[in-house]
């Protein structure tokens, strides 16, 4: 069982908390997460944003990050 502890979307001081949106999507079955403005809008227009997710995966903390327009995404178990 994965427990998402934090997710943010943006760049530097222009980052918005996306934790609740990521948790909802994960609970709905989504496992691959891309950096898009769909999560919390566009916190830094004209700048390349990043989605980062921190989760507890069975007793250890793990994190992942993906840049806007990257197709790899953050894959959660």
C-alpha positions as CSV (number, residue, x, y, z in Angstrom):
1,X,0.0,0.0,0.0
2,X,1.3,3.4,-1.0
3,X,0.6,6.5,1.1
4,X,1.2,9.7,-0.8
5,X,2.5,12.3,1.7
6,X,3.0,15.3,-0.5
7,X,2.8,16.4,-4.2
8,X,3.6,19.8,-5.6
9,X,3.4,21.3,-9.1
10,X,5.3,24.4,-10.3
11,X,8.8,25.9,-10.2
12,X,10.7,27.4,-7.3
13,X,8.5,29.8,-5.2
14,X,5.7,29.4,-7.7
15,X,4.7,25.9,-6.6
16,X,1.1,24.8,-5.7
17,X,0.2,21.9,-3.4
18,X,-1.3,19.1,-5.6
19,X,-1.4,16.5,-2.8
20,X,-5.2,16.1,-2.7
21,X,-5.5,16.0,-6.5
22,X,-2.8,13.3,-6.8
23,X,-4.3,11.3,-4.0
24,X,-7.7,11.3,-5.7
25,X,-6.3,10.2,-9.0
26,X,-4.3,7.4,-7.3
27,X,-7.4,6.2,-5.4
28,X,-9.2,6.2,-8.8
29,X,-6.6,3.8,-10.2
30,X,-4.1,6.1,-11.9
31,X,-0.5,5.0,-11.5
32,X,1.4,7.2,-14.0
33,X,1.5,10.9,-13.3
34,X,2.6,13.6,-15.8
35,X,3.4,17.3,-15.1
36,X,0.5,19.1,-16.6
37,X,-1.5,22.2,-15.7
38,X,-4.5,19.9,-15.2
39,X,-3.6,19.3,-11.5
40,X,-3.8,22.8,-10.0
41,X,-3.8,25.2,-12.9
42,X,-0.7,27.1,-14.2
43,X,1.2,28.5,-11.2
44,X,4.1,29.9,-13.4
45,X,2.9,30.9,-16.9
46,X,5.6,30.7,-19.5
47,X,8.0,28.7,-17.2
48,X,8.7,25.0,-17.3
49,X,7.0,23.4,-14.3
50,X,7.7,20.2,-12.4
51,X,5.5,17.7,-10.6
52,X,7.0,16.0,-7.6
53,X,5.5,13.4,-5.5
54,X,6.6,12.0,-2.1
55,X,5.2,8.7,-0.9
56,X,5.7,6.0,1.8
57,X,6.0,2.6,0.1
58,X,6.0,0.1,2.9
59,X,8.3,1.6,5.5
60,X,10.5,3.8,3.3
61,X,10.0,7.2,1.8
62,X,10.4,7.5,-2.0
63,X,10.0,10.5,-4.3
64,X,9.7,11.2,-8.0
65,X,9.8,14.2,-10.2
66,X,8.9,14.8,-13.8
67,X,9.1,18.0,-15.9
68,X,6.4,19.5,-18.0
69,X,6.1,17.9,-21.5
70,X,8.2,14.9,-20.4
71,X,6.4,11.6,-21.3
72,X,8.0,9.4,-18.7
73,X,6.0,10.5,-15.7
74,X,6.2,9.4,-12.1
75,X,5.1,5.8,-11.8
76,X,3.6,4.8,-8.4
77,X,3.2,1.1,-7.4
